[in-house]
Amino acid sequence: MSPSAVASLRLQLSLVQPVLRSATARMWHSGPGLPDRYRRYLRAMHQVIRASVPLMERAAARCEALPRDPVTGPLARYLRSHAEEERGHDDWLLADAAATGTAPGELTDTVPPAHVAALAGAQYYWIEHSHPVALLGYIAVLEGNAPAPGLASRLARETGLPQAAFETVRLHADLDDGHSADLDLLIERLPLDAAQRSLVAVSALHTVASLAELFDRITAAPTEWESTDE
């Protein structure tokens, strides 16, 4: 018997998760640069998270435009519902940044670097030119790597920034485990064919690699963060 879609996806992710865990640990290591690293993190995650609801809404619309099949109906319903759960989370990041003394325009008016566009932009390509089920791989990685419990408190203590600057980290540590469980149930129930299972896995593996690169760039000196990709 072949492994379930969820078991297969989680197995593939387990092989690359150490790369992402290492990048995350480097980003959050203690030291004098941590406050600035956290501010860069807020800016980068705002650039990523503000794409979440539009991505889900576009994927749902594509499902509804495709010929009806056993996947598109339940997938569209999940995406519409989850988009409402995620709506406004980019505003949380703006509020956190404001608590650090960062003006909102430093997040909203900055041109996102190419590596941020590649992280979310690949999903638009797969949604439009392959199948919107690809987005499940992206969601699986983002919600399967929620901030660790206690991270917000440690960051507040070690950076000296106000507790109000860490609300998004705190809330996602609480919320994303439940969201990840809901996603696993959906993937398990969807009658994915071999090509669709492969697409979800490719999307997830791309997301791991891109997110690890993003975290490493946040860890790097600001001059590297600001540099363009070549």
ZADO-216915 format. One record per residue (C-alpha): residue in one letter; residue number from 0; y, z, x. Coordinates in nm, 4 decimals. Example, Ala and Ser with C-alpha at 12.3 -4.5 7.8 and 13.67 -1.06 7.14 Angstrom:
2
VOMI;type;seq;py;pz;px
VOMI;A;0;-0.4500;0.7800;1.2300;
VOMI;S;1;-0.1060;0.7140;1.3670;
//
This chain:
230
VOMI;type;seq;py;pz;px
VOMI;M;0;0.0000;0.0000;0.0000;
VOMI;S;1;0.3415;-0.0940;0.1405;
VOMI;P;2;0.5966;0.1849;0.1734;
VOMI;S;3;0.8517;0.2280;-0.1047;
VOMI;A;4;1.1935;0.0706;-0.0647;
VOMI;V;5;1.3513;0.4103;0.0010;
VOMI;A;6;1.0837;0.5165;0.2510;
VOMI;S;7;1.1148;0.1870;0.4364;
VOMI;L;8;1.4948;0.2071;0.4492;
VOMI;R;9;1.4959;0.5683;0.5658;
VOMI;L;10;1.2392;0.4877;0.8345;
VOMI;Q;11;1.4505;0.2019;0.9697;
VOMI;L;12;1.7610;0.4190;0.9652;
VOMI;S;13;1.5823;0.7013;1.1457;
VOMI;L;14;1.5381;0.4713;1.4455;
VOMI;V;15;1.9131;0.4161;1.4850;
VOMI;Q;16;2.0555;0.7421;1.3523;
VOMI;P;17;2.0636;0.9011;1.7009;
VOMI;V;18;2.3299;0.6472;1.7996;
VOMI;L;19;2.5520;0.7532;1.5098;
VOMI;R;20;2.4838;1.1239;1.5588;
VOMI;S;21;2.5802;1.0970;1.9255;
VOMI;A;22;2.9048;0.9143;1.8413;
VOMI;T;23;2.9842;1.1775;1.5791;
VOMI;A;24;2.9203;1.4613;1.8247;
VOMI;R;25;3.1489;1.2997;2.0838;
VOMI;M;26;3.4236;1.2609;1.8273;
VOMI;W;27;3.4099;1.6259;1.7220;
VOMI;H;28;3.3595;1.7863;2.0634;
VOMI;S;29;3.5888;2.0792;2.1328;
VOMI;G;30;3.8842;2.0263;2.3604;
VOMI;P;31;4.2591;1.9868;2.3802;
VOMI;G;32;4.2533;1.6347;2.2351;
VOMI;L;33;4.0821;1.7374;1.9120;
VOMI;P;34;4.3963;1.7550;1.6913;
VOMI;D;35;4.4962;1.3991;1.7837;
VOMI;R;36;4.1390;1.2795;1.7427;
VOMI;Y;37;4.1339;1.4281;1.3951;
VOMI;R;38;4.4565;1.2500;1.3036;
VOMI;R;39;4.3056;0.9198;1.4246;
VOMI;Y;40;3.9955;0.9983;1.2207;
VOMI;L;41;4.2042;1.0438;0.9037;
VOMI;R;42;4.3803;0.7125;0.9596;
VOMI;A;43;4.0573;0.5238;1.0272;
VOMI;M;44;3.8717;0.6775;0.7340;
VOMI;H;45;4.1606;0.5989;0.5015;
VOMI;Q;46;4.1341;0.2360;0.6113;
VOMI;V;47;3.7601;0.2442;0.5374;
VOMI;I;48;3.7584;0.4497;0.2176;
VOMI;R;49;4.0376;0.2601;0.0444;
VOMI;A;50;3.7949;-0.0357;0.0394;
VOMI;S;51;3.5156;0.1584;-0.1326;
VOMI;V;52;3.6202;0.1250;-0.4965;
VOMI;P;53;3.7282;-0.2417;-0.4645;
VOMI;L;54;3.3956;-0.3197;-0.2957;
VOMI;M;55;3.1953;-0.1562;-0.5743;
VOMI;E;56;3.4023;-0.3221;-0.8440;
VOMI;R;57;3.3610;-0.6636;-0.6803;
VOMI;A;58;2.9868;-0.6115;-0.6367;
VOMI;A;59;2.9542;-0.5075;-1.0027;
VOMI;A;60;3.1498;-0.8151;-1.1137;
VOMI;R;61;2.9216;-1.0363;-0.9056;
VOMI;C;62;2.6170;-0.8741;-1.0667;
VOMI;E;63;2.7608;-0.9474;-1.4092;
VOMI;A;64;2.8320;-1.3098;-1.3126;
VOMI;L;65;2.4835;-1.3754;-1.1753;
VOMI;P;66;2.1938;-1.4726;-1.3987;
VOMI;R;67;2.0498;-1.1627;-1.5572;
VOMI;D;68;1.7534;-1.0215;-1.3685;
VOMI;P;69;1.5872;-0.6793;-1.3406;
VOMI;V;70;1.8174;-0.5837;-1.0503;
VOMI;T;71;2.1688;-0.6935;-1.1494;
VOMI;G;72;2.1923;-0.4986;-1.4760;
VOMI;P;73;2.1117;-0.1485;-1.3471;
VOMI;L;74;2.2893;-0.2199;-1.0172;
VOMI;A;75;2.6131;-0.3106;-1.1987;
VOMI;R;76;2.5938;0.0038;-1.4120;
VOMI;Y;77;2.5427;0.2219;-1.1040;
VOMI;L;78;2.8305;0.0573;-0.9179;
VOMI;R;79;3.0733;0.0913;-1.2105;
VOMI;S;80;2.9833;0.4590;-1.2486;
VOMI;H;81;2.9961;0.5349;-0.8774;
VOMI;A;82;3.3312;0.3591;-0.8410;
VOMI;E;83;3.4767;0.6090;-1.0871;
VOMI;E;84;3.3285;0.8969;-0.8867;
VOMI;E;85;3.4894;0.7637;-0.5687;
VOMI;R;86;3.8249;0.6670;-0.7178;
VOMI;G;87;4.1178;0.8416;-0.5542;
VOMI;H;88;3.9327;0.9610;-0.2445;
VOMI;D;89;4.1703;0.7595;-0.0272;
VOMI;D;90;4.4521;0.9696;-0.1750;
VOMI;W;91;4.2701;1.2822;-0.0546;
VOMI;L;92;4.2973;1.1448;0.2977;
VOMI;L;93;4.6691;1.0803;0.2560;
VOMI;A;94;4.7151;1.4420;0.1482;
VOMI;D;95;4.5116;1.5682;0.4443;
VOMI;A;96;4.7168;1.3557;0.6828;
VOMI;A;97;5.0408;1.4848;0.5315;
VOMI;A;98;4.9192;1.8396;0.5988;
VOMI;T;99;4.8901;1.7480;0.9686;
VOMI;G;100;5.2497;1.6236;0.9707;
VOMI;T;101;5.1584;1.2544;0.9495;
VOMI;A;102;5.3730;1.0349;0.7253;
VOMI;P;103;5.1747;0.8388;0.4617;
VOMI;G;104;5.3076;0.5099;0.5980;
VOMI;E;105;5.1263;0.5702;0.9255;
VOMI;L;106;4.8046;0.5278;0.7257;
VOMI;T;107;4.9032;0.2768;0.4596;
VOMI;D;108;5.1277;0.0424;0.6579;
VOMI;T;109;4.9220;0.0046;0.9748;
VOMI;V;110;4.7253;-0.3188;1.0135;
VOMI;P;111;4.3573;-0.2168;1.0238;
VOMI;P;112;4.1958;-0.3152;1.3543;
VOMI;A;113;3.9243;-0.5788;1.3595;
VOMI;H;114;3.6413;-0.3276;1.4010;
VOMI;V;115;3.7452;-0.1539;1.0771;
VOMI;A;116;3.7646;-0.4886;0.8981;
VOMI;A;117;3.4180;-0.5757;1.0327;
VOMI;L;118;3.2708;-0.2533;0.8965;
VOMI;A;119;3.3803;-0.3114;0.5372;
VOMI;G;120;3.4359;-0.6867;0.5540;
VOMI;A;121;3.0720;-0.7701;0.6143;
VOMI;Q;122;2.9995;-0.6267;0.2716;
VOMI;Y;123;3.2385;-0.8706;0.1046;
VOMI;Y;124;3.0562;-1.1574;0.2751;
VOMI;W;125;2.7126;-1.0429;0.1619;
VOMI;I;126;2.8357;-0.9682;-0.1907;
VOMI;E;127;2.9853;-1.3151;-0.2256;
VOMI;H;128;2.7352;-1.5241;-0.0330;
VOMI;S;129;2.4029;-1.3420;-0.0603;
VOMI;H;130;2.3552;-1.0668;-0.3210;
VOMI;P;131;2.5622;-0.7599;-0.4203;
VOMI;V;132;2.2589;-0.5376;-0.3622;
VOMI;A;133;2.3661;-0.5449;0.0055;
VOMI;L;134;2.6276;-0.2820;-0.0757;
VOMI;L;135;2.3538;-0.0225;-0.1281;
VOMI;G;136;2.2828;-0.0256;0.2461;
VOMI;Y;137;2.6491;0.0454;0.3203;
VOMI;I;138;2.6650;0.3275;0.0668;
VOMI;A;139;2.3370;0.4738;0.1935;
VOMI;V;140;2.4785;0.5142;0.5445;
VOMI;L;141;2.8219;0.6447;0.4479;
VOMI;E;142;2.6867;0.9006;0.2047;
VOMI;G;143;2.3790;0.9801;0.4117;
VOMI;N;144;2.6009;1.0944;0.6981;
VOMI;A;145;2.8211;1.3444;0.5192;
VOMI;P;146;3.0204;1.5937;0.7282;
VOMI;A;147;2.8115;1.8919;0.8284;
VOMI;P;148;2.8609;2.2133;0.6325;
VOMI;G;149;3.1065;2.4297;0.8199;
VOMI;L;150;3.2669;2.1380;1.0047;
VOMI;A;151;3.5957;2.1729;0.8162;
VOMI;S;152;3.6226;2.5411;0.9037;
VOMI;R;153;3.5442;2.4767;1.2702;
VOMI;L;154;3.7970;2.1970;1.2949;
VOMI;A;155;4.0666;2.4088;1.1322;
VOMI;R;156;3.9942;2.6918;1.3732;
VOMI;E;157;3.9838;2.4768;1.6864;
VOMI;T;158;4.2731;2.2429;1.6083;
VOMI;G;159;4.5116;2.5001;1.4675;
VOMI;L;160;4.5944;2.2592;1.1850;
VOMI;P;161;4.6316;2.3955;0.8300;
VOMI;Q;162;4.3222;2.4418;0.6144;
VOMI;A;163;4.4777;2.1925;0.3705;
VOMI;A;164;4.4274;1.9182;0.6308;
VOMI;F;165;4.0485;1.9341;0.5911;
VOMI;E;166;3.9925;1.9038;0.2174;
VOMI;T;167;3.8249;1.5620;0.2347;
VOMI;V;168;3.5811;1.6776;0.5042;
VOMI;R;169;3.5056;1.9895;0.3015;
VOMI;L;170;3.4598;1.8075;-0.0288;
VOMI;H;171;3.2402;1.5313;0.1139;
VOMI;A;172;3.0143;1.7887;0.2769;
VOMI;D;173;2.9519;1.9190;-0.0759;
VOMI;L;174;2.9455;1.5926;-0.2727;
VOMI;D;175;2.7644;1.3359;-0.0627;
VOMI;D;176;2.4216;1.4990;-0.0585;
VOMI;G;177;2.4047;1.4649;-0.4360;
VOMI;H;178;2.5328;1.1095;-0.4224;
VOMI;S;179;2.2734;1.0224;-0.1587;
VOMI;A;180;1.9943;1.1584;-0.3794;
VOMI;D;181;2.1201;0.9531;-0.6744;
VOMI;L;182;2.1232;0.6415;-0.4575;
VOMI;D;183;1.7656;0.7025;-0.3416;
VOMI;L;184;1.6541;0.7247;-0.7040;
VOMI;L;185;1.8275;0.3969;-0.7842;
VOMI;I;186;1.6758;0.2120;-0.4873;
VOMI;E;187;1.3341;0.3477;-0.5788;
VOMI;R;188;1.3648;0.2250;-0.9368;
VOMI;L;189;1.5119;-0.1181;-0.8704;
VOMI;P;190;1.2481;-0.3939;-0.8562;
VOMI;L;191;1.3778;-0.5304;-0.5261;
VOMI;D;192;1.2033;-0.8343;-0.3867;
VOMI;A;193;1.1357;-0.8748;-0.0145;
VOMI;A;194;1.4605;-1.0605;0.0538;
VOMI;Q;195;1.6675;-0.7992;-0.1276;
VOMI;R;196;1.4993;-0.5124;0.0574;
VOMI;S;197;1.5691;-0.6918;0.3833;
VOMI;L;198;1.9337;-0.7442;0.2883;
VOMI;V;199;1.9829;-0.3752;0.2090;
VOMI;A;200;1.8308;-0.2851;0.5467;
VOMI;V;201;2.0428;-0.5369;0.7400;
VOMI;S;202;2.3549;-0.4055;0.5683;
VOMI;A;203;2.2615;-0.0449;0.6484;
VOMI;L;204;2.1862;-0.1164;1.0143;
VOMI;H;205;2.5137;-0.3063;1.0531;
VOMI;T;206;2.6969;-0.0118;0.8985;
VOMI;V;207;2.5392;0.2357;1.1409;
VOMI;A;208;2.6359;0.0242;1.4420;
VOMI;S;209;2.9900;-0.0390;1.3151;
VOMI;L;210;3.0491;0.3233;1.2193;
VOMI;A;211;2.9281;0.4437;1.5600;
VOMI;E;212;3.1693;0.1995;1.7257;
VOMI;L;213;3.4516;0.3224;1.5049;
VOMI;F;214;3.3832;0.6854;1.5964;
VOMI;D;215;3.3707;0.5990;1.9671;
VOMI;R;216;3.7074;0.4256;1.9390;
VOMI;I;217;3.8521;0.7313;1.7658;
VOMI;T;218;3.7237;0.9412;2.0563;
VOMI;A;219;3.8825;0.7056;2.3095;
VOMI;A;220;4.2400;0.7316;2.4289;
VOMI;P;221;4.5065;0.6191;2.1784;
VOMI;T;222;4.5844;0.3125;2.3890;
VOMI;E;223;4.2266;0.1912;2.3405;
VOMI;W;224;4.2369;0.2752;1.9697;
VOMI;E;225;4.5483;0.0641;1.9283;
VOMI;S;226;4.4126;-0.2294;2.1289;
VOMI;T;227;4.2904;-0.5398;1.9518;
VOMI;D;228;3.9284;-0.6481;1.9634;
VOMI;E;229;3.8355;-0.9402;2.1795;
//
